[in-house]
Amino acid sequence: MAEHLTRANARPAVAVIGGGYAGMAAAVDLTRHGHAVEVFESGPVLGGRARRVTTQHKTFDNGQHILIGAYTQLLALMQQVGAETKQLLYRQPLTLYYPQGFHLSAWALPAPLHLASALLFARGLRFSDRWRALRLMQALQEMEFQLTTDCSVSALLTQHQQSENLRHWLWDPLCIAALNTAPEEASAQVFVHVLRDSLAGTRSASDLLLPRTDLSALFPEPAAQYVLKHGGKVHTQHPIRSLDELRQAFSHIIVAVGPHHLAQLMPEYKDVTAQFSYRPIYTVWLQYNADIQLPQPMIGLVGGATQWAFDRGVLCGESGLIGAVISAHGAHESLSKAQLIQQVHAELAPHLPTHAAPQHAQVIAEKRATIACTPHRARIDMRTTHARVFLAGDYVDADYPPTLEAAVRSGLRASAAVCAALQNTATSSAGLLI
Ligand SMILES: Cc1cc2nc3c(=O)[nH]c(=O)nc-3n(C[C@H](O)[C@H](O)[C@H](O)COP(=O)(O)OP(=O)(O)OC[C@H]3O[C@@H](n4cnc5c(N)ncnc54)[C@H](O)[C@@H]3O)c2cc1C
């Protein structure tokens, strides 16, 4: 009998390569459906591009992340594995607060009034801006959020007569935050999908959810506990060099590695992955005195390097720690770490109670944070040429930006495909017995 049928109470065993959000989502879902799962993660910590890092005896996230209420699959899986979303996430109605002169906040009204009220009462917008923004949302709604041809976000905004002011405070920062790609080159269709699922969704879909714990503890580690509790295995520091290592022992394999690692395991994807270009995300962690706080848990800044800053004291009890996020390409990439720290501090200082310099600081530059989210990006099928091998990862779904939710959804789709395949095998074996 093949080894994969003799393990774990004769349940067929499924291997998941990669312990990021996609891989752990797949592992949890397979476990939930009663399958024996083994996860192989090359790094020392689960989480992949959303993980805890320890450097010089200090612990940070590799990058501050934001979730939104529309991340329904991730939120459901967190509940499934016992990661209490109410405790682990700081939830607030959509709030964009720029101390330099813009403030938008969704009201506690049912959709779409929450959005209408947010735009109508936003500080920093002219009357004509509010009207144009509402008209854009209405036009997209009438198109059922489907463009006839994809174009850049900038082109879409020009087509819908969005003013410079609106772009400056609202659309451009949202595009960069959601797609990690500059509006001039970002896919309008993907941006429109984000607007559909967030601003044009239910009121709670547009809520901002800010982690109150590190990114490994938020989902991947509780997910691993869930898998272990149900008889599965999770290995860290266990890189898989070739699928051949697993073929004998496992009935199916889910390859949930990042896009830049795929071709190493599956050389047939070399040409496809060569078409991807990547965009960086820098997080500058600044440790100030414990009594230093931002005016809000999350603030936006424009005109410099810093795009968003997060108060980890309020969010995670890490008093005085501020995380400054810089997404996509920009002039900051040519600065040394020391220069960048100095610049980010200078940008934050006017919004802090004192101008005292941070006691220490750390720059984490994720050069391949995500693939660029451009129009007509390559579509990759979850199914591969190997009948028993499936792909998962934030890059697989070309309709959604590469995010935690995209990763989780892809993991669930891969798991569903494996479950269906196993079900078919079980049915045909039963047929043979009859
Ligand atoms: C700095 C930063 C900020 C971000 N901000 C946000 C945000 O605010 N909101 C949001 O939703 N998303 C954000 N993202 C994107 C989000 O983190 C990713 O979309 C998501 O984590 C991708 O998950 P994944 O499982 O698809 O891939 P990965 O996280 O890359 O997981 C793949 C895993 O496979 C492992 N692996 C690779 N090769 C092998 C091998 N041969 N054997 C075993 N293991 C292997 C890797 O070590 C890794 O752990 C951000 C990303 C970064 C980097």
The ligand as an ORCA input file, in Angstrom:
! r2SCAN-3c Opt
* xyz 0 1
  C       6.047     44.719      4.382
  C       4.740     44.174      3.881
  C       3.562     44.852      4.183
  C       2.337     44.345      3.735
  N       1.186     44.967      4.096
  C       0.005     44.355      3.868
  C      -1.196     44.876      4.421
  O      -1.196     45.899      5.092
  N      -2.358     44.187      4.204
  C      -2.381     43.037      3.477
  O      -3.453     42.441      3.359
  N      -1.255     42.533      2.907
  C      -0.067     43.159      3.092
  N       1.079     42.619      2.581
  C       0.996     41.459      1.683
  C       0.853     40.141      2.464
  O       1.815     40.054      3.485
  C       1.059     38.990      1.494
  O       0.117     39.132      0.454
  C       0.853     37.621      2.144
  O       1.541     37.516      3.355
  C       1.332     36.527      1.177
  O       1.110     35.273      1.780
  P       1.469     33.929      0.993
  O       1.180     32.825      1.917
  O       0.811     33.943     -0.341
  O       3.032     34.010      0.677
  P       4.276     34.080      1.669
  O       3.913     34.878      2.848
  O       5.426     34.535      0.864
  O       4.480     32.590      2.160
  C       5.255     31.659      1.450
  C       6.027     30.824      2.442
  O       6.667     29.764      1.758
  C       7.934     29.568      2.354
  N       8.768     28.851      1.365
  C       9.257     29.326      0.201
  N       9.934     28.354     -0.445
  C       9.855     27.251      0.332
  C      10.351     25.920      0.198
  N      11.031     25.535     -0.868
  N      10.080     25.029      1.191
  C       9.367     25.387      2.279
  N       8.884     26.650      2.447
  C       9.113     27.558      1.490
  C       8.409     30.962      2.677
  O       9.418     30.948      3.675
  C       7.122     31.603      3.164
  O       6.964     31.475      4.551
  C       2.315     43.152      2.953
  C       3.502     42.499      2.636
  C       4.691     42.994      3.099
  C       5.965     42.247      2.768
*
